[in-house]
């Protein structure tokens, strides 16, 4: 009987054969390596049926583009470090990068970094989120870490390093919807009275009347304000400062932000983040008057500062014309609330208040979206989040319902 010879398969076709080691082997061509040579994956099983099944599964995964790229697999720590510095950093804003970097350095690498990237399971992430909260982290912090690793793993999937994004499957930490109560008109008036006693008092009038975000208000330049025409253009956003040590050779022993010779390593402001955010807002006459007074006071400070005046054109500036720190601005807001005898609230609650005032005044939705800087696609969601139905509105609606349902039929005839 003639010996049966193994026939040669066409180039690129999968191969199944019985080896000298007594096991069945399969080889599947799944692509091309970085050096241009074919990427042939090896499979080993005890029986021909088992290896055939495994080969067919790998072929389907190859055709569905669900096989990871060749080469040594990443650890999660190596991938996160590479992703945050080389992929995310050049393409996201400074503030977004800061959030990613803190999540990676403080939470994700210490808690998950030893895992192989392609062996990370949703259950690993869910246990990690629980441990974060049991260790004292808030649900919001755990949720932020979840969003960061979801983005990082999504990029790994897109580049073929893993097949599935475990963070897309894992249950995110549950966030309780926070009840936000805007300031009442009486509270706003109390704040405005107390703000009038402060330097840069117009800063808080702008926050409560126009609903500008903190970065938008602190990034406002005089070139974007036309008091004669009565409008302001929102185009810039103040960034949180970041410092490096300037005490070369003689360490000061302090953190970089408190170094006597500290050096600014980040630009002061950037362009507003979205097309909707770049907008023009009309100024009420009382606010125009306040801004004119503020401009005159700043001119007096310019004269007093002399050669120390920085002259960067900020509407709300330091006594020497430099930009205000967002952190200092936050603490001034908290002190303003206490001095005015108003309940504690976030600085961003002033934005909720401005949106609610527009609702009370019956301003059309499309105009509100423009004033607040909301994108058209998500404007309805943002209105639901920021605009709050107040007691005044509820009473007005209740009165209208009462007049419609309980008005006596003869009442209208008697008035004719």
C-alpha positions in Angstrom: 0.0 0.0 0.0 1.4 3.3 -1.1 2.3 5.7 1.8 -0.2 8.6 2.1 1.6 11.9 1.9 0.6 15.2 3.4 -0.5 17.5 0.7 0.7 21.1 0.7 -2.0 23.7 1.5 -2.3 26.9 -0.5 -0.5 29.9 0.9 -2.5 31.5 3.7 -4.7 28.4 4.3 -5.0 26.8 7.7 -3.1 23.6 8.4 -4.0 20.6 10.6 -1.5 17.8 11.2 -0.5 15.0 13.6 2.9 15.7 15.2 5.7 13.5 16.3 4.8 14.3 19.9 1.6 12.3 19.5 -0.7 15.5 19.5 -2.7 17.2 16.9 -1.6 20.7 15.8 -3.2 23.5 13.8 -1.8 26.6 12.3 -3.9 29.6 11.2 -2.8 32.6 9.3 -4.5 35.6 10.8 -2.6 38.5 9.3 0.8 40.1 8.8 3.3 41.0 11.5 5.1 44.3 11.8 8.1 42.9 9.9 5.9 41.9 6.9 6.0 38.1 7.6 2.7 36.1 8.0 1.3 36.0 11.5 0.7 32.2 12.0 -1.0 31.2 15.3 -0.4 27.8 16.7 -3.1 25.5 18.3 -2.4 22.2 20.1 -5.0 19.6 21.1 -5.2 15.9 21.9 -7.6 14.8 19.2 -8.2 15.8 15.6 -11.8 16.8 16.3 -10.7 19.2 19.1 -8.0 20.9 17.0 -10.3 21.2 14.0 -12.9 22.9 16.2 -10.3 25.3 17.6 -8.9 26.1 14.2 -12.4 26.9 12.9 -13.1 29.1 15.9 -9.9 31.1 15.3 -10.7 31.5 11.7 -14.1 32.9 12.6 -12.5 35.3 15.1 -10.0 36.4 12.5 -12.7 37.0 9.9 -14.8 39.0 12.5 -11.6 41.0 13.5 -11.8 39.8 17.1 -8.2 38.5 17.4 -5.7 40.5 19.4 -2.6 41.8 17.6 0.6 39.6 17.6 3.4 40.1 20.1 3.7 40.1 23.8 0.5 41.1 25.5 0.4 44.3 27.6 -0.1 44.4 31.3 -2.8 46.9 32.3 -0.3 49.1 34.0 1.9 49.3 30.9 -1.1 50.0 28.6 -2.6 52.7 30.9 0.8 54.5 31.3 1.3 54.4 27.5 -2.2 55.5 26.7 -2.4 58.4 29.1 1.0 59.9 28.1 1.3 59.0 24.4 -2.3 58.7 23.1 -4.6 60.8 25.3 -2.3 63.7 26.4 -1.6 65.1 22.9 -5.3 65.1 21.9 -7.4 66.1 25.0 -7.6 69.3 27.0 -5.4 69.9 29.9 -8.2 69.5 32.4 -9.3 66.2 30.8 -5.7 64.9 30.9 -5.4 65.8 34.5 -8.5 63.8 35.4 -7.2 60.8 33.4 -3.7 61.0 34.9 -5.0 61.1 38.5 -7.3 58.1 37.9 -4.5 56.1 36.4 -1.8 57.0 38.9 -3.9 57.0 42.1 -6.6 54.4 41.5 -6.3 52.2 38.4 -2.6 51.2 38.4 -2.4 50.4 42.1 -5.7 48.5 42.1 -5.6 46.7 38.7 -2.2 47.3 37.1 -0.9 43.7 37.5 -3.6 42.2 35.3 -2.8 41.1 31.7 -4.6 43.5 29.4 -6.3 40.6 27.4 -7.3 38.8 30.5 -9.1 41.6 32.3 -12.6 40.6 33.1 -15.7 42.7 34.0 -15.8 41.1 37.4 -12.3 42.4 38.1 -13.5 45.9 37.5 -16.7 45.5 39.6 -14.8 44.2 42.6 -12.3 47.0 42.2 -15.1 49.7 42.2 -16.5 48.1 45.4 -13.1 48.1 47.1 -12.6 51.8 46.2 -15.8 52.7 47.9 -15.2 50.5 50.9 -11.8 52.3 51.3 -13.5 55.7 51.5 -13.7 56.8 47.8 -17.1 58.3 46.8 -19.3 56.8 44.2 -18.5 59.7 42.0 -14.7 59.1 42.2 -15.2 55.4 41.4 -17.5 56.3 38.5 -14.9 58.7 37.2 -12.3 55.9 37.3 -14.7 53.7 35.4 -15.1 56.3 32.7 -11.3 56.6 32.4 -10.6 52.9 32.0 -13.5 52.5 29.6 -11.9 55.1 27.3 -8.5 53.5 27.7 -9.7 50.0 26.9 -11.8 51.3 24.0 -8.6 52.5 22.4 -7.0 49.2 23.1 -9.8 47.5 21.3 -9.6 49.9 18.4 -5.9 49.1 18.0 -6.4 45.4 18.2 -4.6 44.7 21.5 -7.8 43.2 23.1 -10.9 41.8 21.6 -13.6 43.2 24.0 -13.8 46.2 26.3 -14.3 44.8 29.8 -15.4 48.2 31.1 -18.3 48.3 28.5 -19.6 45.2 30.1 -18.9 45.9 33.8 -21.6 47.6 35.8 -20.5 51.2 36.6 -20.8 52.4 40.2 -24.2 53.7 40.9 -24.6 57.4 41.3 -27.5 58.9 43.2 -29.1 61.8 41.4 -28.3 64.9 43.4 -31.2 67.3 44.1 -30.2 70.8 43.1 -32.2 73.7 44.4 -31.5 77.0 42.6 -31.2 80.1 44.6 -34.4 82.1 45.0 -34.8 85.6 43.8 -34.6 86.9 47.4 -31.3 84.9 47.9 -29.9 86.3 44.6 -30.7 89.8 45.8 -29.0 89.2 49.1 -25.9 87.9 47.3 -25.8 90.9 45.0 -26.0 93.3 47.9 -23.1 91.6 49.7 -21.1 91.2 46.5 -21.2 94.9 46.0 -18.8 95.2 49.0 -16.2 93.0 47.4 -13.4 93.8 44.9 -14.4 92.3 41.5 -18.0 92.5 42.6 -19.1 92.3 39.0 -17.7 88.8 38.8 -20.7 87.5 40.9 -23.2 89.7 39.1 -22.2 88.0 35.9 -22.4 84.6 37.4 -25.9 85.0 38.7 -27.3 87.0 35.8 -25.7 85.3 32.8 -25.0 81.8 34.2 -21.4 81.7 32.9 -19.3 78.8 33.8 -16.4 79.6 36.2 -13.8 79.1 33.4 -15.8 81.3 31.0 -16.1 84.2 33.6 -12.5 84.1 34.6 -11.3 83.8 31.0 -13.4 86.8 29.9 -11.3 89.6 28.2 -12.3 93.2 27.6 -11.8 92.7 23.9 -14.8 90.4 24.1 -17.1 92.9 25.9 -18.9 95.7 24.0 -20.7 97.9 26.6 -21.9 100.4 24.0 -23.6 97.7 21.9 -24.6 95.8 25.1 -23.2 92.3 24.5 -20.4 90.0 25.5 -18.7 87.2 23.4 -17.8 84.0 25.2 -14.7 82.7 23.5 -12.1 81.7 26.1 -11.9 79.5 29.1 -9.6 80.0 32.1 -7.5 76.9 32.9 -6.4 75.8 36.4 -2.8 76.7 36.8 -0.1 74.1 37.1 3.4 74.8 38.4 6.9 73.3 38.4 9.7 74.0 40.9 12.0 76.9 40.0 14.5 76.3 42.8 17.1 74.4 40.9 20.0 73.3 43.0 18.4 74.6 46.2 15.2 72.5 46.9 12.7 74.6 48.9 11.1 71.5 50.4 7.6 72.6 49.4 5.2 71.4 46.8 5.6 73.0 43.3 2.6 75.2 43.8 4.1 76.8 46.9 7.7 77.1 45.7 8.9 80.7 46.0 10.4 80.5 42.5 7.6 78.4 41.0 7.2 78.4 37.2 3.9 78.2 35.3 3.8 75.2 33.1 0.4 75.5 31.6 -1.2 78.2 29.4 -3.6 80.5 31.2 -6.6 80.0 29.0 -7.9 78.0 26.0 -10.7 78.4 23.4 -14.2 77.6 24.6 -14.7 73.8 24.3 -17.6 73.7 21.8 -19.2 75.6 19.0 -22.3 76.2 21.1 -20.1 77.4 23.9 -18.7 80.2 21.7 -21.6 82.5 21.9 -22.8 86.1 22.2 -25.0 87.1 25.1 -26.9 90.4 25.5 -26.3 92.4 28.6 -29.1 93.8 30.8 -28.8 97.6 31.3 -28.1 97.2 35.1 -25.3 94.8 34.3 -23.8 97.2 31.8 -23.8 99.9 34.5 -22.0 97.5 36.9 -19.4 96.5 34.3 -18.7 100.2 33.5 -18.1 100.9 37.2 -15.9 97.8 37.4 -13.9 99.0 34.4 -13.3 102.4 36.0 -12.1 100.7 39.3 -9.7 98.5 37.3 -8.2 101.6 35.6 -7.5 103.0 39.0 -5.8 99.8 40.0 -3.7 100.0 36.8 -2.5 103.4 37.8 -1.7 102.3 41.3 0.2 99.2 40.1 2.4 101.2 37.7 5.1 99.1 36.1 3.9 96.0 37.9 0.6 96.0 35.9 0.6 92.9 33.7 -2.0 94.2 31.2 -3.3 90.9 29.9 -6.8 92.3 29.3 -8.8 90.1 31.8 -12.1 91.6 32.8 -11.8 90.0 36.3 -8.1 90.3 37.2 -5.7 90.4 40.2 -4.7 93.8 41.6 -1.8 93.7 39.1 -3.8 92.7 36.1 -3.0 89.0 36.1 -5.6 86.2 35.9 -7.5 85.0 38.9 -7.0 81.5 40.3 -10.1 79.3 40.0 -9.3 77.9 43.5 -9.2 81.4 45.1 -12.4 82.3 43.1 -14.1 79.3 44.7 -13.2 80.3 48.2 -14.4 83.9 47.7 -17.7 82.4 46.6 -18.0 80.4 49.8 -17.2 83.4 51.9 -19.8 85.5 50.0 -22.5 82.9 50.8 -21.7 83.0 54.5 -21.5 86.8 54.6 -24.8 87.1 52.8 -26.5 84.7 55.1 -27.4 82.4 52.2 -27.5 78.6 52.4 -24.3 76.8 51.2 -24.2 75.9 47.6 -21.8 75.1 44.8 -20.5 77.8 42.5 -22.1 76.0 39.6 -25.5 76.4 41.3 -25.4 80.0 40.2 -25.6 78.7 36.6 -28.6 76.6 37.6 -30.2 79.7 39.0 -29.6 81.8 35.9 -31.2 79.0 33.7 -34.2 78.8 36.1 -34.7 82.6 35.9 -34.9 82.3 32.1 -37.6 79.6 32.5 -39.6 81.8 34.9 -39.4 84.7 32.4 -40.8 82.4 29.6 -37.8 82.8 27.4 -38.1 80.4 24.3 -36.0 77.2 24.5 -33.9 78.0 21.5 -32.8 81.4 23.1 -32.1 79.7 26.4 -29.9 77.1 24.7 -27.9 79.9 23.0 -27.5 82.0 26.2 -26.4 78.9 28.2 -24.1 77.5 25.5 -25.8 74.1 25.1 -25.2 71.9 22.1 -28.4 71.5 20.0 -28.3 67.7 20.2 -28.2 67.6 24.0 -30.1 70.8 24.8 -33.2 69.1 26.0 -31.3 67.0 28.4 -29.4 70.0 29.7 -32.6 72.0 30.2 -34.0 69.1 32.2 -30.8 69.1 34.3 -30.3 72.8 34.8 -33.8 74.4 34.8 -35.9 73.8 37.9 -39.6 74.2 38.3 -40.1 76.7 41.1 -43.0 77.3 43.4 -43.9 80.4 41.4 -44.2 78.3 38.2 -46.2 75.6 40.0 -48.6 78.2 41.5 -49.1 79.8 38.1 -49.8 76.4 36.4 -52.2 75.4 39.3 -54.1 78.6 38.8 -54.4 78.0 35.1 -55.7 74.5 35.6 -58.2 75.7 38.2 -59.5 78.4 35.9 -59.9 75.9 33.0 -61.6 73.1 35.0 -63.6 74.9 37.8 -64.7 78.1 36.2 -68.5 78.3 36.4 -70.3 78.1 33.0 -72.4 81.1 33.8 -69.4 83.2 34.9 -68.4 83.9 31.3 -71.9 84.8 30.2 -72.4 87.2 33.2 -69.3 89.2 32.1 -70.6 89.7 28.5 
